[in-house]
Amino acid sequence: MQKLSNIAFCCASLIAVISVVWLTFPYAARSAQEVELTATPQGAEMFDDIDLGDFGLVPVLDLMQFYVDSPPLESNSSAKKVRFQGC
């Protein structure tokens, strides 16, 4: 009897999950137009300015130029790596 109730619970759970996915998928799926738009690259001038808090609104082109002019420093492999040891 216990085995039968376990199988019934598993089947009911699967049916519930599949029905929730079936009902909510249309709301989560993208339209063909959105998929096409995200597949084509956009120019940096097409993006809105980014709010950097105290710095204000900064255009994406300025951020890209700053990154090209001063790239991130490479890590020094001889430096001791700090590991988080927990509490």
N, C-alpha and C positions, 0 to 999 in steps of 0.2 A: 504494500500500500504506500509506503514511504517513497519507493522508487517511482511510482506512478505520479505522485504529487510533485516530485522533483522535476520530472519530465514535463508535466503540465506547466509548472512555473517557468521553466526555461523556454518553452514554446510561447507562452503568453508574453514573456519579456521580449523575445525576438519579434513577435508581432507588434508589440507596442513601439519598440525602437524603429522598426521599419516603417510603421505608419507615421510616426513623428517626422522621420526623414522625408518620407514621400510628401507630407503636407507642407513642410517648411522649405524644401529644396527650391521651388519656384521663386521664393522671396530672396534666397541667397545667390541664385544663379545670375550671371551677368548677361546682358543682352548682346546680340551680335555686334551692334554698333560700339558698345563699350569695349568688347574684346578687340575689335579692329583698331580702335583709338589707342589702346594700351600697347598694341603690337608695333605701332609706328613710333619711332623716336621723336621726341619734342626738342625744339631748340631751347637753350637756356633763357632766351629773352621771352619765351612764352610762359614761364613760371611766374607766379606772384612773388612779391618781395617777402622775405622771411623776417619775422619779428625776433630779434635777439635780445629782448629785454632792455637792459640799460643802453645798449648800442643803438636801439631803434630798429627801423626797417632797413634791411640790407638787400640789394638786388642779388640774384643768384650769380650773375656774371661777376660781380665784385668778389663774392665768396670763392668762385672758381679761380679767379685771378690771384687771390691771396694764397690759395692752396698751391698753385703752380709756382708762385714766387717764393714761398716758404713751406716746402713739404715737411711732413712729420719727420722727426729725427729717428734714425735707425737705432734699434736697441743695442746696447753694449753687451755682447755675449759673455764677457768676462765678469760682469757685475753679478753679485750674488742675487739669486732669485728669491723673493720673499714668498713664502707659502702661508696660506691661512691655516692655522692649526686648530681653530675652533675655540670653544670656551674652556 
